[in-house]
Amino acid sequence: MPHVQITLLQGRTPEQKRKIAERVTAVIAEEAGTNREGVTISFVEVSSADYASGGVLVLDRQKK
């Protein structure tokens, strides 16, 4: 039973998450040789103050 955790910045709509879940589930099920019902996904939303890339908070990148 594969589980995928997706961390992303806050602000995605439920429809966007539905599409992501559908596509990720399809790929995992196909490549892992399991059924779709066995694939679980959790979305972890973080604020731009809680996420950094290259040592810089996303919040600070947005200010430029």
Helices and strands as residue ranges (DSSP letters): E 3-9, H 14-32, G 36-38, E 40-46, E 52-53, E 56-57, H 58-63
